[in-house]
Amino acid sequence: MPEVNVDTPDGPVSAVLERPDGDGPHPGVVVVHDALGLSPDIRGIVRDIADHGYVALAPDLYSRGGTARCMPGVFRDLLGRRGRAVSDLLAARDHLRSLPDCSGAVAVVGFCMGGGFALALSPMGFDASAPFYGVLPRPLDEALSGACPIVASFGARDPILPGAGKKLTATLERQGVPHDVETYSGVGHSFVNHLPAGPAAPLLRVVGFNYGEEQAADAWRRVYSFFDEHLTR
């Protein structure tokens, strides 16, 4: 899996870059990892996005010092919608646009923490946003003013984000933002992610942190259809 450096205002960060077959140009997608970082699961998702015809770039938001050291600052930047992590992700967007095989149209996809970033970044120069169970930024109407088209996915059994899909839909409708928001029954948080196996795995399933094969497949179908509509230039 190709590792690259992305130049940012605070110095370079490492990232994973995957390309589709063919010369292109192809639309680009910035992939924002969850709190676990650039895990094998996220790396597999980056490859899958590329296999569907997109130049996919996932910056490592923890690359300046590791998970424990960087996570508090990354979450602070998420809640404030500003700071080093936001600058890193905007630099990743610009890096994609600079590539000769990128068409210039760039979307952002994120999971959990990364889903929150995908929502927060939706008014910041992206062409589409696909948050998966992302924390809704506050105040929501202000945070999403001028947002790009959004395709969002939530789980009905999510203990962290009850009612988030309805709240997001209402805001996007008020603001006239093109959107496709779905809340899937039978699954909760992280339903498109393969979480690491371990002693806590059964408890995570009980509280709604579980992979849902059918729901995940439908969510990705919606995302790629939405991107096909909004990333054509």
ChimeraX commands (.cxc) that place a marker at each C-alpha (Angstrom):
marker #1 position 0.00,0.00,0.00 radius 0.5
marker #1 position 1.69,3.25,-1.12 radius 0.5
marker #1 position 2.77,5.55,1.69 radius 0.5
marker #1 position 3.17,9.24,0.87 radius 0.5
marker #1 position 3.84,12.49,2.70 radius 0.5
marker #1 position 1.35,15.34,2.50 radius 0.5
marker #1 position 2.68,18.86,3.00 radius 0.5
marker #1 position 0.60,20.85,5.50 radius 0.5
marker #1 position 1.00,24.27,7.16 radius 0.5
marker #1 position 2.40,22.44,10.23 radius 0.5
marker #1 position 4.81,20.21,8.35 radius 0.5
marker #1 position 4.36,16.91,6.50 radius 0.5
marker #1 position 2.06,14.13,7.66 radius 0.5
marker #1 position 2.13,10.55,6.45 radius 0.5
marker #1 position -0.77,9.17,4.45 radius 0.5
marker #1 position -1.94,6.18,2.45 radius 0.5
marker #1 position -2.66,6.77,-1.24 radius 0.5
marker #1 position -4.49,4.30,-3.47 radius 0.5
marker #1 position -5.27,4.72,-7.15 radius 0.5
marker #1 position -7.81,3.01,-9.42 radius 0.5
marker #1 position -6.86,1.26,-12.63 radius 0.5
marker #1 position -6.72,3.40,-15.75 radius 0.5
marker #1 position -5.21,6.75,-16.56 radius 0.5
marker #1 position -8.13,8.87,-15.40 radius 0.5
marker #1 position -8.61,11.57,-14.48 radius 0.5
marker #1 position -10.58,10.24,-11.53 radius 0.5
marker #1 position -12.42,12.04,-8.73 radius 0.5
marker #1 position -10.59,12.11,-5.40 radius 0.5
marker #1 position -11.68,11.08,-1.91 radius 0.5
marker #1 position -10.08,12.10,1.38 radius 0.5
marker #1 position -10.65,9.30,3.90 radius 0.5
marker #1 position -10.70,10.32,7.58 radius 0.5
marker #1 position -9.93,7.51,9.99 radius 0.5
marker #1 position -11.74,6.83,13.25 radius 0.5
marker #1 position -10.24,7.13,16.73 radius 0.5
marker #1 position -8.27,3.91,16.19 radius 0.5
marker #1 position -6.14,5.57,13.51 radius 0.5
marker #1 position -4.98,4.15,10.19 radius 0.5
marker #1 position -5.93,0.59,11.09 radius 0.5
marker #1 position -5.97,-2.35,8.67 radius 0.5
marker #1 position -9.73,-1.80,8.41 radius 0.5
marker #1 position -9.33,1.81,7.26 radius 0.5
marker #1 position -6.55,0.84,4.87 radius 0.5
marker #1 position -8.82,-1.78,3.35 radius 0.5
marker #1 position -11.54,0.82,2.90 radius 0.5
marker #1 position -9.08,3.12,1.12 radius 0.5
marker #1 position -8.26,0.32,-1.31 radius 0.5
marker #1 position -11.95,-0.45,-1.86 radius 0.5
marker #1 position -12.70,3.19,-2.65 radius 0.5
marker #1 position -9.91,3.17,-5.21 radius 0.5
marker #1 position -11.28,-0.04,-6.71 radius 0.5
marker #1 position -14.55,1.84,-7.27 radius 0.5
marker #1 position -12.82,4.44,-9.41 radius 0.5
marker #1 position -11.53,7.13,-7.03 radius 0.5
marker #1 position -8.07,8.36,-6.08 radius 0.5
marker #1 position -8.23,7.80,-2.32 radius 0.5
marker #1 position -5.97,9.46,0.25 radius 0.5
marker #1 position -6.07,8.81,4.01 radius 0.5
marker #1 position -3.83,11.08,6.09 radius 0.5
marker #1 position -2.65,9.82,9.47 radius 0.5
marker #1 position -3.87,12.43,11.95 radius 0.5
marker #1 position -1.69,10.78,14.61 radius 0.5
marker #1 position 1.51,10.76,12.58 radius 0.5
marker #1 position 3.20,13.51,14.59 radius 0.5
marker #1 position 3.37,11.57,17.82 radius 0.5
marker #1 position 1.19,8.50,17.92 radius 0.5
marker #1 position -2.35,7.82,19.06 radius 0.5
marker #1 position -2.12,8.55,22.80 radius 0.5
marker #1 position -0.26,11.81,22.33 radius 0.5
marker #1 position -2.24,13.15,19.37 radius 0.5
marker #1 position -5.81,11.99,20.03 radius 0.5
marker #1 position -6.80,14.70,22.57 radius 0.5
marker #1 position -5.72,17.47,20.21 radius 0.5
marker #1 position -7.44,15.88,17.23 radius 0.5
marker #1 position -10.73,15.65,19.14 radius 0.5
marker #1 position -10.30,19.25,20.29 radius 0.5
marker #1 position -9.89,20.32,16.66 radius 0.5
marker #1 position -12.97,18.31,15.70 radius 0.5
marker #1 position -15.15,20.00,18.31 radius 0.5
marker #1 position -13.80,23.44,17.44 radius 0.5
marker #1 position -13.85,22.85,13.65 radius 0.5
marker #1 position -10.39,24.39,13.42 radius 0.5
marker #1 position -6.77,23.64,14.23 radius 0.5
marker #1 position -4.02,21.36,13.01 radius 0.5
marker #1 position -6.20,18.34,12.19 radius 0.5
marker #1 position -8.52,20.46,10.06 radius 0.5
marker #1 position -5.51,21.99,8.27 radius 0.5
marker #1 position -4.11,18.50,7.66 radius 0.5
marker #1 position -7.34,17.35,6.04 radius 0.5
marker #1 position -7.64,20.44,3.87 radius 0.5
marker #1 position -4.03,19.90,2.80 radius 0.5
marker #1 position -4.95,16.32,1.87 radius 0.5
marker #1 position -7.76,17.70,-0.29 radius 0.5
marker #1 position -5.33,20.06,-2.00 radius 0.5
marker #1 position -2.79,17.26,-2.46 radius 0.5
marker #1 position -5.36,15.20,-4.31 radius 0.5
marker #1 position -6.28,18.12,-6.56 radius 0.5
marker #1 position -2.62,18.56,-7.46 radius 0.5
marker #1 position -2.29,15.01,-8.79 radius 0.5
marker #1 position -2.44,14.67,-12.58 radius 0.5
marker #1 position -4.76,11.66,-12.37 radius 0.5
marker #1 position -7.30,13.50,-10.18 radius 0.5
marker #1 position -10.13,15.33,-11.93 radius 0.5
marker #1 position -10.19,18.07,-9.30 radius 0.5
marker #1 position -13.50,16.96,-7.79 radius 0.5
marker #1 position -12.84,15.76,-4.23 radius 0.5
marker #1 position -15.14,14.24,-1.61 radius 0.5
marker #1 position -14.51,13.45,2.03 radius 0.5
marker #1 position -15.46,10.20,3.80 radius 0.5
marker #1 position -15.12,9.60,7.52 radius 0.5
marker #1 position -15.98,7.11,10.25 radius 0.5
marker #1 position -17.00,7.93,13.84 radius 0.5
marker #1 position -14.46,10.64,14.74 radius 0.5
marker #1 position -13.70,10.88,11.03 radius 0.5
marker #1 position -17.42,11.11,10.29 radius 0.5
marker #1 position -17.56,14.15,12.52 radius 0.5
marker #1 position -14.74,15.69,10.51 radius 0.5
marker #1 position -16.54,14.83,7.26 radius 0.5
marker #1 position -19.52,16.86,8.48 radius 0.5
marker #1 position -17.42,19.72,9.85 radius 0.5
marker #1 position -15.47,19.95,6.58 radius 0.5
marker #1 position -18.55,19.89,4.35 radius 0.5
marker #1 position -18.60,23.71,3.93 radius 0.5
marker #1 position -14.81,23.87,3.40 radius 0.5
marker #1 position -14.33,23.35,-0.31 radius 0.5
marker #1 position -15.28,19.71,-0.86 radius 0.5
marker #1 position -17.65,18.55,-3.59 radius 0.5
marker #1 position -19.43,15.90,-1.51 radius 0.5
marker #1 position -19.27,14.50,2.02 radius 0.5
marker #1 position -20.03,10.99,3.30 radius 0.5
marker #1 position -20.05,10.83,7.10 radius 0.5
marker #1 position -20.58,7.44,8.69 radius 0.5
marker #1 position -22.03,7.84,12.23 radius 0.5
marker #1 position -20.33,11.18,12.65 radius 0.5
marker #1 position -20.89,13.36,15.69 radius 0.5
marker #1 position -23.02,16.34,14.66 radius 0.5
marker #1 position -21.12,19.63,14.95 radius 0.5
marker #1 position -22.56,22.38,17.13 radius 0.5
marker #1 position -24.35,24.65,16.55 radius 0.5
marker #1 position -25.55,22.49,13.69 radius 0.5
marker #1 position -27.16,25.11,11.45 radius 0.5
marker #1 position -24.14,27.39,11.69 radius 0.5
marker #1 position -21.65,24.55,11.22 radius 0.5
marker #1 position -23.34,23.30,8.04 radius 0.5
marker #1 position -24.02,26.67,6.44 radius 0.5
marker #1 position -22.82,26.43,2.85 radius 0.5
marker #1 position -22.26,22.67,3.07 radius 0.5
marker #1 position -21.60,20.56,0.01 radius 0.5
marker #1 position -23.98,17.66,-0.81 radius 0.5
marker #1 position -24.01,15.12,2.04 radius 0.5
marker #1 position -24.72,11.37,2.05 radius 0.5
marker #1 position -24.82,10.20,5.66 radius 0.5
marker #1 position -25.33,6.84,7.34 radius 0.5
marker #1 position -26.26,6.02,10.93 radius 0.5
marker #1 position -27.33,2.96,12.92 radius 0.5
marker #1 position -30.63,2.92,14.79 radius 0.5
marker #1 position -29.01,1.06,17.71 radius 0.5
marker #1 position -26.19,3.58,18.08 radius 0.5
marker #1 position -25.92,4.44,21.80 radius 0.5
marker #1 position -23.81,7.53,21.06 radius 0.5
marker #1 position -25.91,9.26,18.40 radius 0.5
marker #1 position -29.61,8.70,19.10 radius 0.5
marker #1 position -31.76,10.57,16.60 radius 0.5
marker #1 position -28.76,12.03,14.77 radius 0.5
marker #1 position -30.10,11.12,11.33 radius 0.5
marker #1 position -33.37,12.98,11.89 radius 0.5
marker #1 position -31.58,16.05,13.27 radius 0.5
marker #1 position -29.18,16.13,10.34 radius 0.5
marker #1 position -31.96,15.67,7.79 radius 0.5
marker #1 position -33.98,18.52,9.25 radius 0.5
marker #1 position -31.01,20.87,9.13 radius 0.5
marker #1 position -30.06,19.97,5.56 radius 0.5
marker #1 position -33.66,20.41,4.42 radius 0.5
marker #1 position -33.83,23.86,6.03 radius 0.5
marker #1 position -30.62,24.87,4.31 radius 0.5
marker #1 position -31.45,23.37,0.94 radius 0.5
marker #1 position -28.38,21.12,0.88 radius 0.5
marker #1 position -28.68,18.07,-1.42 radius 0.5
marker #1 position -28.62,15.05,0.83 radius 0.5
marker #1 position -29.27,11.36,1.34 radius 0.5
marker #1 position -29.46,10.44,5.04 radius 0.5
marker #1 position -30.28,6.90,6.13 radius 0.5
marker #1 position -30.59,5.35,9.57 radius 0.5
marker #1 position -30.30,1.55,9.41 radius 0.5
marker #1 position -32.26,-0.71,11.70 radius 0.5
marker #1 position -30.55,-3.65,13.36 radius 0.5
marker #1 position -27.13,-2.02,13.68 radius 0.5
marker #1 position -25.46,0.59,15.83 radius 0.5
marker #1 position -22.18,2.43,15.80 radius 0.5
marker #1 position -19.30,1.36,13.50 radius 0.5
marker #1 position -21.50,-0.90,11.39 radius 0.5
marker #1 position -19.29,-0.56,8.30 radius 0.5
marker #1 position -16.05,-1.07,10.24 radius 0.5
marker #1 position -14.41,-4.33,11.20 radius 0.5
marker #1 position -13.32,-3.58,14.77 radius 0.5
marker #1 position -10.32,-5.47,16.19 radius 0.5
marker #1 position -11.17,-8.77,17.86 radius 0.5
marker #1 position -10.44,-9.00,21.57 radius 0.5
marker #1 position -11.89,-9.56,25.02 radius 0.5
marker #1 position -14.18,-6.52,24.65 radius 0.5
marker #1 position -15.70,-7.65,21.34 radius 0.5
marker #1 position -18.81,-9.35,22.82 radius 0.5
marker #1 position -19.57,-6.30,24.97 radius 0.5
marker #1 position -19.15,-3.99,22.00 radius 0.5
marker #1 position -21.70,-6.04,20.06 radius 0.5
marker #1 position -24.17,-5.89,22.94 radius 0.5
marker #1 position -23.99,-2.08,23.17 radius 0.5
marker #1 position -24.34,-1.68,19.42 radius 0.5
marker #1 position -20.78,-1.60,18.04 radius 0.5
marker #1 position -20.97,-4.31,15.41 radius 0.5
marker #1 position -20.40,-4.86,11.71 radius 0.5
marker #1 position -23.58,-5.21,9.66 radius 0.5
marker #1 position -22.86,-6.84,6.32 radius 0.5
marker #1 position -26.18,-6.08,4.64 radius 0.5
marker #1 position -26.42,-2.54,5.97 radius 0.5
marker #1 position -22.80,-1.77,5.15 radius 0.5
marker #1 position -23.24,-2.94,1.57 radius 0.5
marker #1 position -26.29,-0.76,1.10 radius 0.5
marker #1 position -24.61,2.26,2.68 radius 0.5
marker #1 position -21.63,2.00,0.32 radius 0.5
marker #1 position -24.00,1.54,-2.63 radius 0.5
marker #1 position -25.66,4.83,-1.70 radius 0.5
marker #1 position -22.32,6.59,-1.23 radius 0.5
marker #1 position -20.95,5.56,-4.62 radius 0.5
marker #1 position -24.20,6.45,-6.37 radius 0.5
marker #1 position -24.19,9.86,-4.65 radius 0.5
marker #1 position -20.56,10.45,-5.61 radius 0.5
marker #1 position -21.26,9.49,-9.22 radius 0.5
marker #1 position -23.88,12.23,-9.26 radius 0.5
marker #1 position -21.94,14.98,-7.50 radius 0.5
marker #1 position -18.30,14.40,-8.47 radius 0.5
marker #1 position -18.66,14.57,-12.24 radius 0.5
marker #1 position -16.84,17.49,-13.82 radius 0.5
marker link #1:1,2 radius 0.2
marker link #1:2,3 radius 0.2
marker link #1:3,4 radius 0.2
marker link #1:4,5 radius 0.2
marker link #1:5,6 radius 0.2
marker link #1:6,7 radius 0.2
marker link #1:7,8 radius 0.2
marker link #1:8,9 radius 0.2
marker link #1:9,10 radius 0.2
marker link #1:10,11 radius 0.2
marker link #1:11,12 radius 0.2
marker link #1:12,13 radius 0.2
marker link #1:13,14 radius 0.2
marker link #1:14,15 radius 0.2
marker link #1:15,16 radius 0.2
marker link #1:16,17 radius 0.2
marker link #1:17,18 radius 0.2
marker link #1:18,19 radius 0.2
marker link #1:19,20 radius 0.2
marker link #1:20,21 radius 0.2
marker link #1:21,22 radius 0.2
marker link #1:22,23 radius 0.2
marker link #1:23,24 radius 0.2
marker link #1:24,25 radius 0.2
marker link #1:25,26 radius 0.2
marker link #1:26,27 radius 0.2
marker link #1:27,28 radius 0.2
marker link #1:28,29 radius 0.2
marker link #1:29,30 radius 0.2
marker link #1:30,31 radius 0.2
marker link #1:31,32 radius 0.2
marker link #1:32,33 radius 0.2
marker link #1:33,34 radius 0.2
marker link #1:34,35 radius 0.2
marker link #1:35,36 radius 0.2
marker link #1:36,37 radius 0.2
marker link #1:37,38 radius 0.2
marker link #1:38,39 radius 0.2
marker link #1:39,40 radius 0.2
marker link #1:40,41 radius 0.2
marker link #1:41,42 radius 0.2
marker link #1:42,43 radius 0.2
marker link #1:43,44 radius 0.2
marker link #1:44,45 radius 0.2
marker link #1:45,46 radius 0.2
marker link #1:46,47 radius 0.2
marker link #1:47,48 radius 0.2
marker link #1:48,49 radius 0.2
marker link #1:49,50 radius 0.2
marker link #1:50,51 radius 0.2
marker link #1:51,52 radius 0.2
marker link #1:52,53 radius 0.2
marker link #1:53,54 radius 0.2
marker link #1:54,55 radius 0.2
marker link #1:55,56 radius 0.2
marker link #1:56,57 radius 0.2
marker link #1:57,58 radius 0.2
marker link #1:58,59 radius 0.2
marker link #1:59,60 radius 0.2
marker link #1:60,61 radius 0.2
marker link #1:61,62 radius 0.2
marker link #1:62,63 radius 0.2
marker link #1:63,64 radius 0.2
marker link #1:64,65 radius 0.2
marker link #1:65,66 radius 0.2
marker link #1:66,67 radius 0.2
marker link #1:67,68 radius 0.2
marker link #1:68,69 radius 0.2
marker link #1:69,70 radius 0.2
marker link #1:70,71 radius 0.2
marker link #1:71,72 radius 0.2
marker link #1:72,73 radius 0.2
marker link #1:73,74 radius 0.2
marker link #1:74,75 radius 0.2
marker link #1:75,76 radius 0.2
marker link #1:76,77 radius 0.2
marker link #1:77,78 radius 0.2
marker link #1:78,79 radius 0.2
marker link #1:79,80 radius 0.2
marker link #1:80,81 radius 0.2
marker link #1:81,82 radius 0.2
marker link #1:82,83 radius 0.2
marker link #1:83,84 radius 0.2
marker link #1:84,85 radius 0.2
marker link #1:85,86 radius 0.2
marker link #1:86,87 radius 0.2
marker link #1:87,88 radius 0.2
marker link #1:88,89 radius 0.2
marker link #1:89,90 radius 0.2
marker link #1:90,91 radius 0.2
marker link #1:91,92 radius 0.2
marker link #1:92,93 radius 0.2
marker link #1:93,94 radius 0.2
marker link #1:94,95 radius 0.2
marker link #1:95,96 radius 0.2
marker link #1:96,97 radius 0.2
marker link #1:97,98 radius 0.2
marker link #1:98,99 radius 0.2
marker link #1:99,100 radius 0.2
marker link #1:100,101 radius 0.2
marker link #1:101,102 radius 0.2
marker link #1:102,103 radius 0.2
marker link #1:103,104 radius 0.2
marker link #1:104,105 radius 0.2
marker link #1:105,106 radius 0.2
marker link #1:106,107 radius 0.2
marker link #1:107,108 radius 0.2
marker link #1:108,109 radius 0.2
marker link #1:109,110 radius 0.2
marker link #1:110,111 radius 0.2
marker link #1:111,112 radius 0.2
marker link #1:112,113 radius 0.2
marker link #1:113,114 radius 0.2
marker link #1:114,115 radius 0.2
marker link #1:115,116 radius 0.2
marker link #1:116,117 radius 0.2
marker link #1:117,118 radius 0.2
marker link #1:118,119 radius 0.2
marker link #1:119,120 radius 0.2
marker link #1:120,121 radius 0.2
marker link #1:121,122 radius 0.2
marker link #1:122,123 radius 0.2
marker link #1:123,124 radius 0.2
marker link #1:124,125 radius 0.2
marker link #1:125,126 radius 0.2
marker link #1:126,127 radius 0.2
marker link #1:127,128 radius 0.2
marker link #1:128,129 radius 0.2
marker link #1:129,130 radius 0.2
marker link #1:130,131 radius 0.2
marker link #1:131,132 radius 0.2
marker link #1:132,133 radius 0.2
marker link #1:133,134 radius 0.2
marker link #1:134,135 radius 0.2
marker link #1:135,136 radius 0.2
marker link #1:136,137 radius 0.2
marker link #1:137,138 radius 0.2
marker link #1:138,139 radius 0.2
marker link #1:139,140 radius 0.2
marker link #1:140,141 radius 0.2
marker link #1:141,142 radius 0.2
marker link #1:142,143 radius 0.2
marker link #1:143,144 radius 0.2
marker link #1:144,145 radius 0.2
marker link #1:145,146 radius 0.2
marker link #1:146,147 radius 0.2
marker link #1:147,148 radius 0.2
marker link #1:148,149 radius 0.2
marker link #1:149,150 radius 0.2
marker link #1:150,151 radius 0.2
marker link #1:151,152 radius 0.2
marker link #1:152,153 radius 0.2
marker link #1:153,154 radius 0.2
marker link #1:154,155 radius 0.2
marker link #1:155,156 radius 0.2
marker link #1:156,157 radius 0.2
marker link #1:157,158 radius 0.2
marker link #1:158,159 radius 0.2
marker link #1:159,160 radius 0.2
marker link #1:160,161 radius 0.2
marker link #1:161,162 radius 0.2
marker link #1:162,163 radius 0.2
marker link #1:163,164 radius 0.2
marker link #1:164,165 radius 0.2
marker link #1:165,166 radius 0.2
marker link #1:166,167 radius 0.2
marker link #1:167,168 radius 0.2
marker link #1:168,169 radius 0.2
marker link #1:169,170 radius 0.2
marker link #1:170,171 radius 0.2
marker link #1:171,172 radius 0.2
marker link #1:172,173 radius 0.2
marker link #1:173,174 radius 0.2
marker link #1:174,175 radius 0.2
marker link #1:175,176 radius 0.2
marker link #1:176,177 radius 0.2
marker link #1:177,178 radius 0.2
marker link #1:178,179 radius 0.2
marker link #1:179,180 radius 0.2
marker link #1:180,181 radius 0.2
marker link #1:181,182 radius 0.2
marker link #1:182,183 radius 0.2
marker link #1:183,184 radius 0.2
marker link #1:184,185 radius 0.2
marker link #1:185,186 radius 0.2
marker link #1:186,187 radius 0.2
marker link #1:187,188 radius 0.2
marker link #1:188,189 radius 0.2
marker link #1:189,190 radius 0.2
marker link #1:190,191 radius 0.2
marker link #1:191,192 radius 0.2
marker link #1:192,193 radius 0.2
marker link #1:193,194 radius 0.2
marker link #1:194,195 radius 0.2
marker link #1:195,196 radius 0.2
marker link #1:196,197 radius 0.2
marker link #1:197,198 radius 0.2
marker link #1:198,199 radius 0.2
marker link #1:199,200 radius 0.2
marker link #1:200,201 radius 0.2
marker link #1:201,202 radius 0.2
marker link #1:202,203 radius 0.2
marker link #1:203,204 radius 0.2
marker link #1:204,205 radius 0.2
marker link #1:205,206 radius 0.2
marker link #1:206,207 radius 0.2
marker link #1:207,208 radius 0.2
marker link #1:208,209 radius 0.2
marker link #1:209,210 radius 0.2
marker link #1:210,211 radius 0.2
marker link #1:211,212 radius 0.2
marker link #1:212,213 radius 0.2
marker link #1:213,214 radius 0.2
marker link #1:214,215 radius 0.2
marker link #1:215,216 radius 0.2
marker link #1:216,217 radius 0.2
marker link #1:217,218 radius 0.2
marker link #1:218,219 radius 0.2
marker link #1:219,220 radius 0.2
marker link #1:220,221 radius 0.2
marker link #1:221,222 radius 0.2
marker link #1:222,223 radius 0.2
marker link #1:223,224 radius 0.2
marker link #1:224,225 radius 0.2
marker link #1:225,226 radius 0.2
marker link #1:226,227 radius 0.2
marker link #1:227,228 radius 0.2
marker link #1:228,229 radius 0.2
marker link #1:229,230 radius 0.2
marker link #1:230,231 radius 0.2
marker link #1:231,232 radius 0.2
marker link #1:232,233 radius 0.2
view
